[in-house]
Amino acid sequence: MTTNDTRRKVFRKAQDIMDYYEMSRPAFEHYVKLGMPVRIINGAYHGHSDNIDEWFRKMTAYSMKELQEETNEKGK
């Protein structure tokens, strides 16, 4: 992971992302399946903290109940 005062956090390994967000491997894999903004480059996960933070903000902006109600409304 590359960090300093002028650069944002760039992750170059899955473990860096898991350590930074304090998540387990199963949680990381689950979030990747849900669409966490990471890419596999040369066999390693890469991501940027700004993108992942924004994704988490969007993912947690609504409660599950609100999401279910919205989904039900769209299905009518």
C-alpha positions in Angstrom: 0.0 0.0 0.0 1.4 3.4 -0.9 0.5 6.3 1.4 2.0 9.7 2.2 0.6 13.2 2.9 0.0 14.1 -0.7 -1.1 10.8 -2.2 -4.3 8.8 -1.6 -4.1 5.1 -0.6 -3.5 2.8 -3.5 -3.7 -0.9 -2.7 -1.8 -3.5 -4.7 -2.7 -6.6 -2.7 -6.0 -8.1 -1.3 -4.3 -8.3 2.1 -3.7 -4.5 2.1 -7.4 -3.9 1.4 -8.4 -6.4 4.1 -6.0 -4.9 6.6 -7.0 -1.3 5.9 -10.8 -2.1 6.2 -10.3 -4.7 9.0 -12.1 -7.4 7.2 -11.7 -11.1 6.8 -11.0 -13.0 3.6 -14.6 -14.3 3.4 -15.9 -10.7 3.9 -13.5 -9.4 1.2 -14.6 -12.0 -1.3 -18.3 -11.3 -0.5 -17.8 -7.5 -1.1 -15.9 -8.2 -4.4 -18.9 -10.3 -5.5 -21.2 -7.4 -4.6 -19.2 -5.1 -6.8 -16.5 -3.5 -4.6 -14.4 -1.5 -7.0 -11.2 -3.5 -7.3 -9.4 -5.0 -10.3 -7.2 -8.0 -10.7 -4.0 -6.9 -12.4 -1.2 -9.5 -12.9 -3.0 -11.8 -10.5 -3.2 -9.3 -7.6 -6.1 -7.2 -6.4 -5.7 -3.4 -6.9 -7.9 -0.7 -5.6 -8.0 2.9 -4.4 -9.3 3.9 -1.0 -11.4 6.8 -2.4 -13.3 4.5 -4.7 -13.8 1.8 -2.1 -14.9 4.4 0.5 -17.4 5.8 -1.9 -18.7 2.4 -2.7 -19.2 1.6 1.0 -21.0 5.0 1.4 -23.4 4.1 -1.4 -23.9 0.5 -0.2 -24.8 1.7 3.3 -26.8 4.7 2.4 -30.1 2.8 2.7 -31.3 0.2 5.2 -32.1 -3.3 3.9 -35.8 -2.5 4.5 -35.6 0.5 2.2 -33.8 -1.4 -0.5 -36.4 -4.2 -0.3 -39.3 -1.7 -0.5 -37.6 0.0 -3.5 -37.1 -3.3 -5.2 -40.7 -4.3 -4.6 -41.9 -1.0 -6.0 -39.9 -1.5 -9.2 -41.3 -5.0 -9.7 -44.9 -3.7 -9.8 
